[in-house]
Amino acid sequence: MNNFIQVNDVYFQYDTDEENSKFALNGISMNISKGEFVAIVGHNGSGKSTLAKHFNSIYLPTTGNVIVDGMNTKDDEHIFDIRKKVGLVLQNPDNQIVAGIVEEDVAFGCENLGIPPAEIRQRVDNSLKAVDMYDYRRHSPDKLSGGQKQRVAIAGIIAMEPECIVLDEPTAMLDPQGREEVISTITKLNKEYGITIILITHYMEEAVMADRVIMMDSGKVLTEGTPREVFSQVELLKKHRLDVPQATELIYKLKGCGFEVPDCVLNEEECVQALLKIMKTNSVGE
């Protein structure tokens, strides 16, 4: 896989005129490859949402550079091309839905790009099918659930055919069913359509679904790796007041009580298998 986004020693201040203004990003460096599903996680104030807005030139580094497919986000001549390649989905879908009919909303971005009507029609239909919202194409967004609205917002981005979609805490305002709908959708877009996904989240159970997890704290990268590599570092994460998936937490505590369990489990299925093994071992020993 080739590097699609490169973040090179980026520092960022919101108020550069204020002498003692703190940096929201403190020397961030990372690479994201085409076709990757990357989760960027951390508690509130860690800088993850600030970083997300650097990927399509909403924010520009105070120092350092962000390179998207060979284009520097600081170059004004490339802003339009960068935003065509990197779509951004925000936390609140109501902030992105602008039309009174679902299919009209999905078409909005394409119309702004000057795409011919016949092609817009095809893109709208295909993107709604990709997020399983085609049957709601003539509905009013006001009548949809939170998860459905977020999928419509994602469809609007897909219709513009970006190579990468950045989702900034897209499930923060949703109930469990809505969160499941959205995570299922973005996983499908990555695995079946090859779209690069960057998921900004504070739900560790969502991060487990990614190919790679980047854990942030105080505007820096604390650690990164596969979900298993990152969440096996329970002591390090707890030291920085960061969470791990609930299944990981349970097995970690059982290990602390002397039970023989795997070093790291990531989900309910692995947790159940570990618990069954404990029960079987103790039963045999009685």
C-alpha positions as CSV (number, residue, x, y, z in Angstrom):
1,M,0.0,0.0,0.0
2,N,1.2,3.5,-0.8
3,N,1.1,6.4,1.6
4,F,-1.9,8.5,0.9
5,I,-1.7,11.0,3.8
6,Q,1.6,12.0,5.4
7,V,1.6,14.1,8.6
8,N,5.1,15.5,9.1
9,D,6.0,17.0,12.5
10,V,2.8,19.0,12.7
11,Y,2.2,21.6,15.5
12,F,-1.0,23.6,15.6
13,Q,-2.2,26.5,17.7
14,Y,-5.8,27.9,17.6
15,D,-4.7,31.4,18.6
16,T,-1.3,32.2,17.2
17,D,-1.6,35.8,18.3
18,E,-1.8,34.9,22.0
19,E,1.7,34.6,23.4
20,N,1.0,31.8,25.8
21,S,-1.5,29.9,23.6
22,K,-1.0,26.1,24.0
23,F,-0.5,23.8,21.1
24,A,-3.4,21.6,20.3
25,L,-1.1,19.3,18.3
26,N,2.5,18.8,19.5
27,G,4.7,17.4,16.8
28,I,2.4,14.8,15.2
29,S,3.8,12.5,12.5
30,M,2.0,9.6,10.9
31,N,1.4,8.0,7.5
32,I,-1.9,6.6,6.3
33,S,-2.0,4.2,3.3
34,K,-4.5,3.9,0.6
35,G,-7.2,1.4,1.5
36,E,-6.4,1.4,5.2
37,F,-9.0,1.6,7.9
38,V,-7.4,3.7,10.7
39,A,-9.0,4.6,14.0
40,I,-7.6,7.6,15.9
41,V,-8.7,7.5,19.5
42,G,-8.2,9.5,22.7
43,H,-10.1,11.3,25.4
44,N,-11.6,14.7,25.0
45,G,-8.9,17.3,24.4
46,S,-6.4,14.9,23.1
47,G,-6.3,16.6,19.7
48,K,-7.9,13.9,17.6
49,S,-10.7,16.1,16.1
50,T,-8.2,18.9,15.5
51,L,-6.1,16.5,13.6
52,A,-9.1,15.3,11.5
53,K,-9.7,18.8,10.2
54,H,-6.1,18.9,8.9
55,F,-6.7,16.1,6.5
56,N,-8.8,18.2,4.1
57,S,-7.4,21.6,4.7
58,I,-10.1,23.0,7.2
59,Y,-7.2,23.6,9.5
60,L,-3.6,24.2,8.4
61,P,-0.5,23.4,10.5
62,T,1.1,26.2,12.4
63,T,4.4,24.4,11.6
64,G,5.0,21.2,9.8
65,N,3.2,19.8,6.8
66,V,0.2,17.6,5.8
67,I,0.6,16.0,2.4
68,V,-2.4,14.4,0.7
69,D,-1.6,12.3,-2.3
70,G,1.4,14.4,-3.0
71,M,-0.3,17.7,-2.4
72,N,0.6,20.0,0.5
73,T,-2.6,21.3,2.3
74,K,-0.9,24.7,2.7
75,D,-0.9,25.2,-1.1
76,D,-4.1,27.2,-2.0
77,E,-4.0,25.9,-5.5
78,H,-4.6,22.3,-4.2
79,I,-7.4,22.9,-1.7
80,F,-10.2,22.0,-4.2
81,D,-8.4,18.8,-5.3
82,I,-7.6,17.8,-1.7
83,R,-11.3,18.2,-0.7
84,K,-12.4,16.1,-3.6
85,K,-10.1,13.3,-2.5
86,V,-10.8,13.6,1.3
87,G,-14.4,13.8,2.4
88,L,-15.3,14.8,6.0
89,V,-18.3,13.5,8.0
90,L,-19.0,15.5,11.1
91,Q,-20.3,14.4,14.5
92,N,-23.8,15.9,14.1
93,P,-25.5,14.8,10.8
94,D,-28.0,17.7,11.1
95,N,-25.1,20.1,10.4
96,Q,-24.5,18.4,7.0
97,I,-28.0,17.8,5.8
98,V,-29.2,20.8,3.8
99,A,-32.2,19.5,1.7
100,G,-35.8,18.4,2.5
101,I,-35.6,15.1,0.6
102,V,-32.9,12.5,1.1
103,E,-31.9,12.1,-2.6
104,E,-31.7,15.9,-3.1
105,D,-29.4,16.2,-0.1
106,V,-27.1,13.4,-1.4
107,A,-27.0,15.2,-4.8
108,F,-26.1,18.6,-3.3
109,G,-22.3,18.1,-3.3
110,C,-22.3,16.7,-6.8
111,E,-24.2,19.7,-8.1
112,N,-21.7,22.0,-6.6
113,L,-19.0,20.1,-8.5
114,G,-20.8,20.7,-11.8
115,I,-21.3,17.0,-12.5
116,P,-23.9,16.4,-15.3
117,P,-27.4,15.5,-14.1
118,A,-27.5,12.0,-15.6
119,E,-24.2,11.1,-13.7
120,I,-25.5,12.7,-10.5
121,R,-28.6,10.5,-10.7
122,Q,-26.4,7.4,-11.0
123,R,-24.1,8.5,-8.2
124,V,-26.9,9.3,-5.8
125,D,-28.6,5.9,-6.4
126,N,-25.3,4.0,-6.0
127,S,-24.2,5.9,-2.9
128,L,-27.6,5.4,-1.2
129,K,-27.4,1.7,-2.0
130,A,-23.9,1.5,-0.6
131,V,-25.2,2.7,2.8
132,D,-28.4,0.7,2.6
133,M,-30.6,3.9,2.4
134,Y,-31.9,3.6,-1.2
135,D,-35.5,2.7,0.0
136,Y,-35.5,6.1,1.9
137,R,-34.4,8.2,-1.1
138,R,-37.7,10.2,-1.2
139,H,-38.1,10.5,2.6
140,S,-37.6,13.7,4.5
141,P,-34.4,13.6,6.6
142,D,-36.5,14.9,9.6
143,K,-38.3,11.6,9.7
144,L,-35.1,9.5,10.0
145,S,-33.4,8.1,13.0
146,G,-30.0,9.5,14.1
147,G,-28.2,6.5,12.6
148,Q,-30.1,6.8,9.3
149,K,-29.3,10.6,9.1
150,Q,-25.6,9.8,9.6
151,R,-25.7,7.3,6.8
152,V,-27.4,9.8,4.5
153,A,-24.5,12.3,5.4
154,I,-22.0,9.6,4.5
155,A,-23.9,8.9,1.2
156,G,-23.5,12.6,0.3
157,I,-19.8,12.3,0.7
158,I,-19.6,9.0,-1.2
159,A,-21.5,10.5,-4.1
160,M,-18.6,12.9,-4.6
161,E,-16.4,9.8,-5.0
162,P,-13.5,10.7,-2.6
163,E,-10.7,8.3,-2.1
164,C,-10.7,8.8,1.6
165,I,-13.5,9.5,4.2
166,V,-12.7,11.0,7.5
167,L,-15.4,10.6,10.1
168,D,-15.1,12.9,13.2
169,E,-16.8,11.0,16.0
170,P,-19.8,10.1,13.8
171,T,-21.5,8.0,16.4
172,A,-21.1,10.3,19.4
173,M,-24.7,11.5,19.3
174,L,-26.3,8.1,18.5
175,D,-27.8,5.3,20.4
176,P,-26.3,1.7,20.3
177,Q,-28.3,0.7,17.3
178,G,-27.4,3.9,15.4
179,R,-23.7,3.3,16.3
180,E,-23.9,-0.2,15.0
181,E,-25.5,0.9,11.7
182,V,-22.8,3.5,11.1
183,I,-19.8,1.3,12.0
184,S,-21.2,-1.5,9.8
185,T,-21.6,1.0,6.9
186,I,-18.0,2.4,7.1
187,T,-16.6,-1.1,7.5
188,K,-18.4,-2.1,4.3
189,L,-17.2,1.0,2.4
190,N,-13.6,0.0,3.3
191,K,-13.7,-3.7,2.7
192,E,-16.0,-3.8,-0.4
193,Y,-15.3,-0.4,-2.0
194,G,-11.6,0.1,-1.0
195,I,-12.2,3.6,0.4
196,T,-9.6,4.7,2.9
197,I,-11.3,5.3,6.3
198,I,-10.1,7.4,9.1
199,L,-12.4,7.1,12.1
200,I,-12.0,9.6,14.9
201,T,-13.7,8.1,18.0
202,H,-13.6,7.7,21.8
203,Y,-15.4,4.4,21.7
204,M,-12.7,1.7,22.0
205,E,-15.1,-1.0,20.8
206,E,-15.3,0.9,17.5
207,A,-11.5,1.2,17.2
208,V,-11.2,-2.6,17.4
209,M,-12.8,-2.8,14.0
210,A,-9.9,-0.9,12.3
211,D,-6.7,-2.3,10.7
212,R,-4.6,0.1,12.8
213,V,-5.2,2.2,15.9
214,I,-3.4,5.5,16.7
215,M,-3.8,6.5,20.3
216,M,-3.4,10.2,21.1
217,D,-2.9,12.1,24.3
218,S,-2.1,15.8,24.9
219,G,-1.7,16.5,21.2
220,K,0.8,13.7,20.6
221,V,0.8,10.1,19.4
222,L,1.1,7.9,22.5
223,T,1.2,4.6,20.7
224,E,0.0,2.9,17.5
225,G,-0.3,-0.5,16.0
226,T,-2.9,-3.2,15.4
227,P,-5.8,-3.1,17.8
228,R,-4.3,-6.1,19.6
229,E,-0.9,-4.4,19.9
230,V,-2.4,-1.2,21.2
231,F,-5.0,-2.6,23.7
232,S,-2.5,-5.1,25.1
233,Q,-0.7,-2.1,26.7
234,V,-3.3,-1.8,29.4
235,E,-1.0,-0.4,32.0
236,L,0.3,2.4,29.7
237,L,-3.2,3.4,28.6
238,K,-4.5,3.5,32.2
239,K,-1.5,5.6,33.2
240,H,-2.7,8.2,30.7
241,R,-6.4,7.9,31.7
242,L,-7.3,6.1,28.5
243,D,-9.9,3.3,28.2
244,V,-9.7,-0.1,26.7
245,P,-12.6,-2.2,25.3
246,Q,-14.8,-3.6,28.1
247,A,-13.9,-7.2,27.1
248,T,-10.2,-6.3,27.4
249,E,-10.8,-4.7,30.8
250,L,-12.6,-7.8,32.2
251,I,-9.9,-10.2,31.1
252,Y,-7.2,-7.9,32.4
253,K,-8.8,-7.9,35.8
254,L,-9.2,-11.6,35.8
255,K,-5.6,-12.0,35.0
256,G,-4.7,-9.8,37.9
257,C,-6.7,-12.2,40.1
258,G,-4.5,-15.1,39.1
259,F,-6.6,-16.7,36.4
260,E,-4.9,-18.1,33.3
261,V,-6.3,-16.0,30.5
262,P,-5.0,-14.7,27.1
263,D,-2.8,-11.6,27.2
264,C,-5.4,-9.5,25.3
265,V,-9.0,-10.1,24.1
266,L,-10.7,-7.5,21.9
267,N,-14.4,-8.4,21.7
268,E,-17.3,-10.3,23.3
269,E,-16.6,-13.5,21.3
270,E,-13.0,-13.7,22.5
271,C,-14.1,-12.8,26.0
272,V,-16.7,-15.6,26.1
273,Q,-14.1,-18.2,24.9
274,A,-11.7,-17.1,27.6
275,L,-14.4,-17.3,30.3
276,L,-15.5,-20.7,29.1
277,K,-11.9,-21.9,29.4
278,I,-11.7,-20.6,33.0
279,M,-15.0,-22.3,33.9
280,K,-13.9,-25.6,32.3
281,T,-10.5,-25.5,34.0
282,N,-11.9,-24.8,37.5
283,S,-14.6,-27.5,37.0
284,V,-12.0,-30.1,36.2
285,G,-9.9,-29.1,39.2
286,E,-12.7,-29.6,41.7
